[in-house]
Amino acid sequence: MIRAEVVFEDDYVVLHGKDIWLDLESMNFAIGCYLSNSIEELFASQEQAVQYCLEQGHENK
């Protein structure tokens, strides 16, 4: 079982300390820092973005 801390903000979600939001330029889900628009990774689906964050959080434990 993977446990995750999720915080819901107005325009993005924070999962394991990483922001996930819909990048309107690329129309992909971005991972990085929403407030500074710093993109670490882009994914075609929200599910892929969440899976990436879960795997990263699990590897860092």
Biopython code that builds the backbone (N, CA, C, O; Angstrom):
import numpy as np
from Bio.PDB.StructureBuilder import StructureBuilder

atoms = [
    (1, "MET", "N", (0.842, -1.169, 0.000)),
    (1, "MET", "CA", (0.000, 0.000, 0.000)),
    (1, "MET", "C", (0.894, 1.242, 0.000)),
    (1, "MET", "O", (1.856, 1.324, 0.763)),
    (2, "ILE", "N", (0.574, 2.178, -0.840)),
    (2, "ILE", "CA", (1.299, 3.445, -0.891)),
    (2, "ILE", "C", (0.428, 4.509, -0.241)),
    (2, "ILE", "O", (-0.734, 4.683, -0.605)),
    (3, "ARG", "N", (0.998, 5.213, 0.718)),
    (3, "ARG", "CA", (0.282, 6.312, 1.368)),
    (3, "ARG", "C", (0.792, 7.624, 0.796)),
    (3, "ARG", "O", (1.973, 7.770, 0.480)),
    (4, "ALA", "N", (-0.116, 8.562, 0.673)),
    (4, "ALA", "CA", (0.264, 9.850, 0.096)),
    (4, "ALA", "C", (-0.446, 10.974, 0.824)),
    (4, "ALA", "O", (-1.599, 10.839, 1.233)),
    (5, "GLU", "N", (0.250, 12.071, 0.977)),
    (5, "GLU", "CA", (-0.362, 13.279, 1.509)),
    (5, "GLU", "C", (-0.748, 14.153, 0.324)),
    (5, "GLU", "O", (0.101, 14.524, -0.486)),
    (6, "VAL", "N", (-2.029, 14.478, 0.227)),
    (6, "VAL", "CA", (-2.537, 15.265, -0.895)),
    (6, "VAL", "C", (-3.152, 16.552, -0.355)),
    (6, "VAL", "O", (-3.948, 16.518, 0.583)),
    (7, "VAL", "N", (-2.782, 17.682, -0.946)),
    (7, "VAL", "CA", (-3.343, 18.979, -0.585)),
    (7, "VAL", "C", (-3.996, 19.556, -1.836)),
    (7, "VAL", "O", (-3.359, 19.647, -2.886)),
    (8, "PHE", "N", (-5.259, 19.944, -1.726)),
    (8, "PHE", "CA", (-5.985, 20.516, -2.855)),
    (8, "PHE", "C", (-5.991, 22.034, -2.739)),
    (8, "PHE", "O", (-6.568, 22.585, -1.802)),
    (9, "GLU", "N", (-5.355, 22.706, -3.683)),
    (9, "GLU", "CA", (-5.371, 24.162, -3.778)),
    (9, "GLU", "C", (-6.398, 24.538, -4.852)),
    (9, "GLU", "O", (-7.011, 23.655, -5.452)),
    (10, "ASP", "N", (-6.589, 25.828, -5.098)),
    (10, "ASP", "CA", (-7.579, 26.264, -6.088)),
    (10, "ASP", "C", (-7.253, 25.793, -7.501)),
    (10, "ASP", "O", (-8.142, 25.324, -8.213)),
    (11, "ASP", "N", (-6.002, 25.908, -7.916)),
    (11, "ASP", "CA", (-5.624, 25.628, -9.302)),
    (11, "ASP", "C", (-4.695, 24.439, -9.479)),
    (11, "ASP", "O", (-4.317, 24.110, -10.603)),
    (12, "TYR", "N", (-4.326, 23.795, -8.391)),
    (12, "TYR", "CA", (-3.390, 22.680, -8.487)),
    (12, "TYR", "C", (-3.527, 21.762, -7.278)),
    (12, "TYR", "O", (-4.193, 22.097, -6.298)),
    (13, "VAL", "N", (-2.888, 20.605, -7.363)),
    (13, "VAL", "CA", (-2.879, 19.611, -6.294)),
    (13, "VAL", "C", (-1.429, 19.394, -5.889)),
    (13, "VAL", "O", (-0.541, 19.365, -6.742)),
    (14, "VAL", "N", (-1.188, 19.242, -4.601)),
    (14, "VAL", "CA", (0.156, 18.939, -4.114)),
    (14, "VAL", "C", (0.166, 17.491, -3.654)),
    (14, "VAL", "O", (-0.615, 17.097, -2.788)),
    (15, "LEU", "N", (1.058, 16.702, -4.244)),
    (15, "LEU", "CA", (1.167, 15.281, -3.918)),
    (15, "LEU", "C", (2.631, 14.967, -3.637)),
    (15, "LEU", "O", (3.485, 15.119, -4.511)),
    (16, "HIS", "N", (2.914, 14.532, -2.421)),
    (16, "HIS", "CA", (4.295, 14.257, -1.991)),
    (16, "HIS", "C", (5.203, 15.459, -2.242)),
    (16, "HIS", "O", (6.353, 15.298, -2.651)),
    (17, "GLY", "N", (4.687, 16.657, -1.999)),
    (17, "GLY", "CA", (5.498, 17.861, -2.136)),
    (17, "GLY", "C", (5.673, 18.368, -3.552)),
    (17, "GLY", "O", (6.392, 19.343, -3.772)),
    (18, "LYS", "N", (5.031, 17.726, -4.518)),
    (18, "LYS", "CA", (5.118, 18.167, -5.918)),
    (18, "LYS", "C", (3.749, 18.682, -6.363)),
    (18, "LYS", "O", (2.724, 18.065, -6.075)),
    (19, "ASP", "N", (3.739, 19.807, -7.059)),
    (19, "ASP", "CA", (2.496, 20.379, -7.578)),
    (19, "ASP", "C", (2.129, 19.706, -8.896)),
    (19, "ASP", "O", (2.997, 19.418, -9.720)),
    (20, "ILE", "N", (0.829, 19.457, -9.085)),
    (20, "ILE", "CA", (0.302, 18.923, -10.346)),
    (20, "ILE", "C", (-0.777, 19.884, -10.825)),
    (20, "ILE", "O", (-1.689, 20.222, -10.070)),
    (21, "TRP", "N", (-0.676, 20.329, -12.084)),
    (21, "TRP", "CA", (-1.680, 21.229, -12.640)),
    (21, "TRP", "C", (-1.782, 21.019, -14.141)),
    (21, "TRP", "O", (-0.902, 20.419, -14.759)),
    (22, "LEU", "N", (-2.867, 21.521, -14.721)),
    (22, "LEU", "CA", (-3.057, 21.457, -16.167)),
    (22, "LEU", "C", (-2.355, 22.657, -16.786)),
    (22, "LEU", "O", (-2.762, 23.798, -16.570)),
    (23, "ASP", "N", (-1.306, 22.402, -17.551)),
    (23, "ASP", "CA", (-0.570, 23.455, -18.241)),
    (23, "ASP", "C", (-1.354, 23.828, -19.496)),
    (23, "ASP", "O", (-1.487, 23.017, -20.412)),
    (24, "LEU", "N", (-1.867, 25.044, -19.537)),
    (24, "LEU", "CA", (-2.748, 25.449, -20.635)),
    (24, "LEU", "C", (-2.013, 25.623, -21.964)),
    (24, "LEU", "O", (-2.634, 25.506, -23.020)),
    (25, "GLU", "N", (-0.717, 25.899, -21.939)),
    (25, "GLU", "CA", (0.040, 26.026, -23.192)),
    (25, "GLU", "C", (0.164, 24.690, -23.907)),
    (25, "GLU", "O", (-0.057, 24.600, -25.115)),
    (26, "SER", "N", (0.514, 23.664, -23.166)),
    (26, "SER", "CA", (0.739, 22.347, -23.778)),
    (26, "SER", "C", (-0.484, 21.435, -23.688)),
    (26, "SER", "O", (-0.554, 20.412, -24.369)),
    (27, "MET", "N", (-1.448, 21.812, -22.841)),
    (27, "MET", "CA", (-2.638, 20.989, -22.568)),
    (27, "MET", "C", (-2.242, 19.615, -22.022)),
    (27, "MET", "O", (-2.894, 18.608, -22.298)),
    (28, "ASN", "N", (-1.162, 19.599, -21.244)),
    (28, "ASN", "CA", (-0.706, 18.407, -20.543)),
    (28, "ASN", "C", (-0.687, 18.705, -19.051)),
    (28, "ASN", "O", (-0.725, 19.863, -18.637)),
    (29, "PHE", "N", (-0.628, 17.656, -18.256)),
    (29, "PHE", "CA", (-0.534, 17.827, -16.815)),
    (29, "PHE", "C", (0.930, 17.999, -16.444)),
    (29, "PHE", "O", (1.772, 17.163, -16.772)),
    (30, "ALA", "N", (1.217, 19.091, -15.756)),
    (30, "ALA", "CA", (2.584, 19.445, -15.395)),
    (30, "ALA", "C", (2.856, 19.073, -13.946)),
    (30, "ALA", "O", (1.964, 19.092, -13.097)),
    (31, "ILE", "N", (4.109, 18.737, -13.691)),
    (31, "ILE", "CA", (4.586, 18.484, -12.337)),
    (31, "ILE", "C", (5.762, 19.413, -12.115)),
    (31, "ILE", "O", (6.644, 19.531, -12.966)),
    (32, "GLY", "N", (5.769, 20.067, -10.974)),
    (32, "GLY", "CA", (6.854, 20.981, -10.647)),
    (32, "GLY", "C", (6.397, 21.949, -9.583)),
    (32, "GLY", "O", (5.791, 21.546, -8.591)),
    (33, "CYS", "N", (6.684, 23.233, -9.781)),
    (33, "CYS", "CA", (6.271, 24.281, -8.855)),
    (33, "CYS", "C", (5.282, 25.201, -9.573)),
    (33, "CYS", "O", (5.666, 25.973, -10.451)),
    (34, "TYR", "N", (4.012, 25.112, -9.192)),
    (34, "TYR", "CA", (2.948, 25.863, -9.859)),
    (34, "TYR", "C", (3.167, 27.373, -9.756)),
    (34, "TYR", "O", (3.038, 28.090, -10.748)),
    (35, "LEU", "N", (3.497, 27.854, -8.558)),
    (35, "LEU", "CA", (3.577, 29.296, -8.341)),
    (35, "LEU", "C", (4.670, 29.966, -9.166)),
    (35, "LEU", "O", (4.524, 31.127, -9.549)),
    (36, "SER", "N", (5.756, 29.260, -9.447)),
    (36, "SER", "CA", (6.819, 29.838, -10.279)),
    (36, "SER", "C", (6.762, 29.325, -11.717)),
    (36, "SER", "O", (7.620, 29.657, -12.535)),
    (37, "ASN", "N", (5.737, 28.508, -12.022)),
    (37, "ASN", "CA", (5.555, 27.908, -13.347)),
    (37, "ASN", "C", (6.812, 27.158, -13.800)),
    (37, "ASN", "O", (7.192, 27.192, -14.970)),
    (38, "SER", "N", (7.435, 26.491, -12.847)),
    (38, "SER", "CA", (8.627, 25.685, -13.111)),
    (38, "SER", "C", (8.191, 24.238, -13.328)),
    (38, "SER", "O", (7.733, 23.576, -12.397)),
    (39, "ILE", "N", (8.334, 23.751, -14.564)),
    (39, "ILE", "CA", (7.838, 22.422, -14.927)),
    (39, "ILE", "C", (8.985, 21.420, -14.922)),
    (39, "ILE", "O", (10.003, 21.608, -15.587)),
    (40, "GLU", "N", (8.793, 20.352, -14.155)),
    (40, "GLU", "CA", (9.766, 19.258, -14.074)),
    (40, "GLU", "C", (9.451, 18.183, -15.114)),
    (40, "GLU", "O", (10.353, 17.677, -15.782)),
    (41, "GLU", "N", (8.173, 17.837, -15.248)),
    (41, "GLU", "CA", (7.724, 16.796, -16.177)),
    (41, "GLU", "C", (6.351, 17.172, -16.720)),
    (41, "GLU", "O", (5.604, 17.903, -16.071)),
    (42, "LEU", "N", (6.016, 16.672, -17.915)),
    (42, "LEU", "CA", (4.681, 16.823, -18.501)),
    (42, "LEU", "C", (4.121, 15.441, -18.806)),
    (42, "LEU", "O", (4.843, 14.553, -19.259)),
    (43, "PHE", "N", (2.817, 15.268, -18.551)),
    (43, "PHE", "CA", (2.151, 14.000, -18.821)),
    (43, "PHE", "C", (0.834, 14.254, -19.543)),
    (43, "PHE", "O", (0.171, 15.266, -19.312)),
    (44, "ALA", "N", (0.467, 13.333, -20.411)),
    (44, "ALA", "CA", (-0.766, 13.464, -21.192)),
    (44, "ALA", "C", (-2.011, 13.302, -20.330)),
    (44, "ALA", "O", (-3.064, 13.847, -20.660)),
    (45, "SER", "N", (-1.905, 12.563, -19.233)),
    (45, "SER", "CA", (-3.087, 12.358, -18.394)),
    (45, "SER", "C", (-2.761, 12.662, -16.934)),
    (45, "SER", "O", (-1.613, 12.573, -16.499)),
    (46, "GLN", "N", (-3.793, 13.018, -16.205)),
    (46, "GLN", "CA", (-3.636, 13.282, -14.779)),
    (46, "GLN", "C", (-3.235, 12.000, -14.049)),
    (46, "GLN", "O", (-2.462, 12.039, -13.092)),
    (47, "GLU", "N", (-3.755, 10.885, -14.499)),
    (47, "GLU", "CA", (-3.426, 9.595, -13.888)),
    (47, "GLU", "C", (-1.922, 9.323, -13.972)),
    (47, "GLU", "O", (-1.320, 8.873, -12.997)),
    (48, "GLN", "N", (-1.313, 9.592, -15.125)),
    (48, "GLN", "CA", (0.129, 9.388, -15.286)),
    (48, "GLN", "C", (0.920, 10.316, -14.361)),
    (48, "GLN", "O", (1.926, 9.912, -13.777)),
    (49, "ALA", "N", (0.461, 11.552, -14.236)),
    (49, "ALA", "CA", (1.143, 12.517, -13.371)),
    (49, "ALA", "C", (1.080, 12.079, -11.911)),
    (49, "ALA", "O", (2.078, 12.159, -11.194)),
    (50, "VAL", "N", (-0.079, 11.620, -11.474)),
    (50, "VAL", "CA", (-0.238, 11.150, -10.096)),
    (50, "VAL", "C", (0.633, 9.922, -9.856)),
    (50, "VAL", "O", (1.292, 9.823, -8.822)),
    (51, "GLN", "N", (0.640, 8.993, -10.799)),
    (51, "GLN", "CA", (1.460, 7.783, -10.665)),
    (51, "GLN", "C", (2.938, 8.151, -10.533)),
    (51, "GLN", "O", (3.650, 7.575, -9.711)),
    (52, "TYR", "N", (3.393, 9.100, -11.332)),
    (52, "TYR", "CA", (4.785, 9.563, -11.266)),
    (52, "TYR", "C", (5.106, 10.095, -9.867)),
    (52, "TYR", "O", (6.138, 9.745, -9.294)),
    (53, "CYS", "N", (4.233, 10.935, -9.319)),
    (53, "CYS", "CA", (4.462, 11.503, -7.985)),
    (53, "CYS", "C", (4.451, 10.422, -6.913)),
    (53, "CYS", "O", (5.253, 10.458, -5.980)),
    (54, "LEU", "N", (3.548, 9.467, -7.044)),
    (54, "LEU", "CA", (3.499, 8.370, -6.074)),
    (54, "LEU", "C", (4.785, 7.555, -6.112)),
    (54, "LEU", "O", (5.323, 7.194, -5.065)),
    (55, "GLU", "N", (5.276, 7.266, -7.301)),
    (55, "GLU", "CA", (6.524, 6.502, -7.431)),
    (55, "GLU", "C", (7.708, 7.288, -6.879)),
    (55, "GLU", "O", (8.566, 6.717, -6.205)),
    (56, "GLN", "N", (7.765, 8.587, -7.154)),
    (56, "GLN", "CA", (8.854, 9.419, -6.644)),
    (56, "GLN", "C", (8.816, 9.481, -5.124)),
    (56, "GLN", "O", (9.855, 9.388, -4.471)),
    (57, "GLY", "N", (7.627, 9.636, -4.560)),
    (57, "GLY", "CA", (7.477, 9.685, -3.107)),
    (57, "GLY", "C", (7.853, 8.375, -2.456)),
    (57, "GLY", "O", (8.446, 8.362, -1.377)),
    (58, "HIS", "N", (7.512, 7.267, -3.103)),
    (58, "HIS", "CA", (7.822, 5.937, -2.571)),
    (58, "HIS", "C", (9.328, 5.681, -2.615)),
    (58, "HIS", "O", (9.877, 5.085, -1.688)),
    (59, "GLU", "N", (10.000, 6.123, -3.674)),
    (59, "GLU", "CA", (11.448, 5.929, -3.812)),
    (59, "GLU", "C", (12.222, 6.736, -2.783)),
    (59, "GLU", "O", (13.307, 6.331, -2.366)),
    (60, "ASN", "N", (11.669, 7.883, -2.365)),
    (60, "ASN", "CA", (12.363, 8.754, -1.416)),
    (60, "ASN", "C", (12.163, 8.340, 0.033)),
    (60, "ASN", "O", (12.717, 8.977, 0.928)),
    (61, "LYS", "N", (11.402, 7.312, 0.287)),
    (61, "LYS", "CA", (11.130, 6.862, 1.667)),
    (61, "LYS", "C", (12.139, 5.835, 2.095)),
    (61, "LYS", "O", (12.076, 5.339, 3.219)),
]
sb = StructureBuilder()
sb.init_structure("model")
sb.init_model(0)
sb.init_chain("A")
sb.init_seg("    ")
for serial, (resi, resn, name, xyz) in enumerate(atoms, 1):
    if name == "N":
        sb.init_residue(resn, " ", resi, " ")
    sb.init_atom(name, np.array(xyz, "f"), 0.0, 1.0, " ", f" {name:<3s}", serial, name[0])
structure = sb.get_structure()
